[in-house]
Amino acid sequence: MKKILLIEDNEEIRENMSEILEMSGYHVLTAPDGKEGVALAMEHKPDIIVCDIMMPVLDGYGVLHMLNKNPDTENIPFIFLTAKAERAEIRKGMELGADDYITKPFTGTELLNAIETRLRKTELLQKKFTNGMQGVSELIVTVGGEDSLRKLTEDSTISKYKKKQVIYSEGNNPHKIFYIEKGKVKTYKTNDNGKELVTGLHSEGEFLGYVAMLENSTYKETAEALEETELSSIPKSEFEKLVHDNKEVMRKFIQLLANNVSEKEGQLLSIAYNSLRKKVADALLAISKKYERGTESAPIDISRENLANIAGTAKESLIRTLSDFKDEKLIDIKQGDIVILNEKKLSNLVN
């Protein structure tokens, strides 16, 4: 049985709402003011909170602020009750982190629909999403409905890029983010001598350029198509609206930022301390995993130069190492494409 905390100072409204919710199969906790409501929330950890805004002792804004500061209650769905329909009041509540609001007077059906919708969406958000940017796509669909991702990208401009064509350059200001409809893209940084280090590989269903947008900074890397690629361009205003209106999506992007930092730290450690053989093996496995090749015999189509930049080594050293791997039956090379023959041995190579 789902547990609902109802915080409302008007006794008649509170009792009527409680009766409706209990008749609908919910376990209802009630509080006549914000202070008592916060105490009940801390003690019972309800599945959802419905809270009036204008109350004595502690108003609804104060309740939400206090609950958001506590890790045990910050993620509980929160619905405001308000007699004020002014946009500024509603906007203030949503900016503080409220998930929804109901304007008084309301019917029992409106109350139940708002609660059931929010509980259903919360259950969906608790499921495990795919790691990486594909998980963001799944999350956007969950938060906004089945057509949300399609609507976000379908009205945008579709641009086609040829192999090796630059999509955006390091140091430029972002005005949009990109969604890969088709193809593959690499991101890389260059040093003063023009030497490249590949920092990321991206494929269909992923976003590009969101880091600079979230940081409100310039691009920290250059993006280049690895093959014929089609991208949707999403304006900065649309992206900002998406993340600002959906705190779950914002959390997911923040999580991805943290993951990006961890991945780059791991990449730097590998380049600094791993042996040449280990670096090349890790690069091959990363590419194979990234593009979800279902079998060990699926070919890896990538230039030696790009592979060397991913591994953080010279092209000549890479080619010698690939030749050694072929002699050891770890890989095969067919018309330039690399085929992994023994993934287990490659992953277990020691420095």
Buried (B, 14 or more C-beta within 10 A) or exposed (E): EBBBBBBBBBEEBBEBBBEBBEEBEBBBBBBBBBBBBBEBBEEEEBBBBBBBBBBEEBBBBBBBBBBBEEEEBEBBBBBBBBEBEEEEBBEBBBEBBBBBBBBEEBEBEEBBEBBBBBBEBBEBBEEEBEEBBBBBBBBBBBBBEEEBBEEBBEEBEEBEBEEEEEBBEBEEEBEBBBBBBBBBBBBBBEEEEEEBBBBBBBBBBBBBBBBBBBEEEEBEBBBBBBBEBBBBBBBBEBBEEBBEEBBBBBBBBEEBBEEBEEBEEEBEEBEEEBEBBBBBBBBBBBBBEBBEBEEBEBBBBBEBEBBBBBBBBEBEBBBEBBEBBBEEEBBBBEEEEBBBBBBEBBEEBEE
